[in-house]
Structure formats: structure tokens, C-alpha cells
Amino acid sequence: QVQLVESGGGLVQAGGSLRLSCAASGLRFSINAMGWYRQAPGKERELVATITSGGRTNYADSVKGRSTISRGNAKNTVDLQMNSLKPEDTAVYYCNAAVSTMYYWGKGTLVTVSS
């Protein structure tokens, strides 16, 4: 059974920082890429950042310069360091993993940034 579990969400004041983590398990094949998406109330899910197995990263313009995605210390994990948080960063953040042509999603972790 494939499972992605996110952690690290919570309440933070504007200008603060959070570090989100995701751990994937139950995958038969190696992961091609992992990433973070988010969905704010009333909005569609959008890309935050991705990282390939080779370490290539991609960021949404809205978080570029304020966030860093990296492979975690443990196997099949990914972290998202978010700094200088803004109220508009408030959303449920979802971890995903790309394996071959398949995509897997976590259940999400809520990030709330107060003004």
C-alpha cells in the first residue's frame, strides 16, 4: 500500500517560517520526483515546488526566493522550508510523488499564516 504522510503544518505569524516534511512508503519502484502542492479555500490546487531524483528543483513564482525544497535525510522523504510567510500562503499543503507514470498524493497538512 502506497502512503504519503505530511507533517510540519501549523499556525505561524506573517514573516515566520515552517518546515514541512513528507515521507513516502510502500512504493514498488524508485521515485522519479517529489513535490509540494497547495490548495487555499475557494481556489484550485497549485504547484509550490518539485524536486527530481537528480536534484533539479522547480518553484512557483509566488514562493520563489522564500522557499527551498530538498530531499530529506530518510529514504523517500522530501522537505519544504518556507520563510517569510505571508497570509496568502495559507492553504492545505499536499505532498506528491511521481513513480513511472503514476502520481501519489498525501492527505495534506494545514498551514495557516496569520496577519
Phi, psi and omega in degrees: 000124179280134181216133174241126184238122179263154176207163175106352179289165180165195180260131180215148177282155176305137183092350180276187184226153174217152175236114178266145179229150179221135177237126179255141180216161177079014181274132181284324182243166181292152182276131178280321181200156173228157182198176178236134172237163178217155178222116177271159179304129179078004181239164177278157177294137183226155178292138171253302180197152176224158175217133180273172178297336178272359177094005178284133184245156177216136183232147170291148181302328184292338181243356182300131181089347181244349184225156179221124176259141182207155173288138182285171180291322179278162181297138177055048176232157178215143180240153174228110176270122181242124180241166179048049185295145180241156178305327180289353173280351179300123183182169167272125182259128183246135173270143174223158178225134178257122179232113186056240178260005183260146176238135180238148185231145171276178181274349174100155174225135187275130173245123178239122180249116181271150179264000000 
